[in-house]
């Protein structure tokens, strides 16, 4: 389970970083007049949506991991079971 959580978080971070690099690449191509503003806007919007989606998924995975850790700690201390 922890391996899947780690892979999920690492994957989310990779997608965010890769999308940010792609946005910088789009900006450079606009500066160099390789693509027009409409195309750049569409690409930037899609890449920004990918970043937002990756952040949401990564935060859900990390939140689940935190809940599992707290539950494990509380069970070990006896606060959940009352013993």
N, C-alpha and C positions, 0 to 999 in steps of 0.2 A: 504494500500500500504506500509506504513512504517513497519508494522508487517512483511510483506513478505520480505522486504529488510533486516530487522534485523535477521530474520530466515535464510536468504541466507548467510549473513555474518557469523553468528554464526556457521552454518553448515560447511562453508568453513574452518573456524578456527578449528573446531573439526576434520575434515578430515585431515588437515595438522598435527595437534598434534598427532592424532591416528597413522597416517602413520609413523611419526618420531619415535614413541614408537615401532612400529613394526619393523622398520629398526634396532633399537637398539637390539631388541629381536633376529633378524636374526644374527646380529654380535655376540651376546652372544652364540647362538647355534653353530656358526662356531668355536668360541674359545673352547667350550666344546666338539667339534668334533661330534656333533649330526647330522649335515648336511654337505655335501661336498661343495666345492667352487662353482661349476657350479650351483647347486640349489640355493645357497645363492646369486649368481650374478643375477639369473633370478628373485628371489623374491625382491631383492633390486631394480632392474630396474623397476619392476612393481610398487613397492611402491613409487619410485621416480617420476614416471609418474603420479601417483595419486596425489602426492603433487603438481606437476606443474599444473595439470588440476584444482585442487582445488584453487590454487593461481590465475589462470587466471579467473575462474568463480567468485571468491570473488572480484577480482579487477574490473571486469565488473559491478558487482552488486553495489559495493561501488562507482564506477565512475558514474553510473546512479543516485545514491542517491545524489551525490554532484551536478550533473547537475540540478536535480529537485530542490534542495535547492537554488542554484544560480538563477535559473529561477524564483522561488517564490520571492526571495529577489528583483530581478530586476523589476518584475512586480509590486511589492508593492511600489517601489520607483518611478515608472513611467518611467524608462529609456527604457524599451522595447516598451511600447505603445506610448511613446512620449507625455504623458500628465503630 
